[in-house]
């Protein structure tokens, strides 16, 4: 079955760029059937969608983070990555990667996450 | 609105039925997915779409939708169902954005 695993530094300094990678096993990031997403959860808070990317190259981001976020795909390594620039303490969170499935509904489709990584904690502190 | 609204906390007696709701304008157009999250763990998909349950999820979990409200029902709640539950769907704006509800903390008494 498909498994996702996040990796990257657990500590970032303010104003620097956070970089995380999600390694995918048991499936391919090149599949046209799925999107690949990053979601984060600040301590004691809810889930915040960061963005997603598709193998076609199309991507979409949370408007609140769009100016600082880049999500990219590396099909040769079967991975996708997150870069979040100019981080502050407010970016301290557990970061999850997830596989996204378009799910059809009454008036169109929405995007649901069917497989999640275990999450990686990132602290922003000097 | 791009928001999904959930009650912050709900409780249920062991073995009883509980409904967790998710409200938002976009739910008039789209279904939701429901996730269960236990402390220190990643969210796990428990129900999605009109009427779909992932393999391995007990059939005491069911979902429904009416108007701008989606519901997750647990029939015969078990102690292991105590967790946070989140809904997610799509923004109504047409920009293909993902949105989450704020989450509901379910306590099984």
Contacts between the chains, C-beta under 8 A, distances in Angstrom:
chain1	res1	chain2	res2	distance
A	37	B	98	7.1
A	39	B	100	7.9
A	46	B	86	6.6
A	46	B	100	6.2
A	46	B	101	7.4
A	46	B	102	4.7
A	46	B	103	4.5
A	47	B	35	7.8
A	47	B	43	6.8
A	47	B	86	5.5
A	47	B	88	7.5
A	47	B	100	4.5
A	47	B	103	7.3
A	48	B	100	7.0
A	49	B	88	7.7
A	49	B	97	7.5
A	49	B	98	4.1
A	49	B	99	6.9
A	49	B	100	6.2
A	52	B	98	6.9
A	60	B	95	7.2
A	60	B	96	5.5
A	60	B	97	6.4
A	62	B	97	7.2
A	62	B	98	7.9
A	63	B	97	7.4
A	96	B	42	5.9
A	96	B	43	7.4
A	100	B	98	7.6
A	103	B	31	6.6
A	103	B	33	7.1
A	103	B	48	5.9
A	103	B	49	4.8
A	104	B	49	7.4
A	105	B	29	7.1
A	105	B	30	4.8
A	105	B	31	4.2
A	105	B	49	6.9
A	105	B	50	6.9
A	106	B	29	6.2
A	106	B	30	7.2
A	106	B	31	7.2
A	107	B	28	7.8
A	107	B	29	3.9
A	107	B	30	6.9
A	108	B	29	6.2
A	108	B	30	6.5
A	108	B	90	7.6
A	109	B	30	7.4
A	109	B	90	7.6
A	110	B	26	8.0
A	110	B	30	4.0
A	110	B	31	6.3
A	110	B	32	7.4
A	110	B	33	7.8
A	110	B	88	7.8
A	110	B	89	4.8
A	110	B	90	3.7
A	110	B	98	8.0
A	111	B	88	7.8
A	111	B	90	6.0
A	111	B	96	7.3
A	111	B	98	5.0
A	112	B	32	7.9
A	112	B	33	3.5
A	112	B	45	7.1
A	112	B	48	5.1
A	112	B	49	7.6
A	112	B	88	6.3
A	113	B	33	6.9
A	113	B	35	7.5
A	113	B	43	7.5
A	113	B	45	6.7
A	113	B	88	7.1
A	114	B	45	5.3
A	114	B	48	7.5
A	114	B	54	7.0
A	116	B	42	4.4
A	116	B	43	5.7
A	116	B	44	7.2
A	116	B	45	8.0
A	117	B	42	6.6
A	118	B	41	7.9
A	118	B	42	5.4
A	119	B	42	5.2
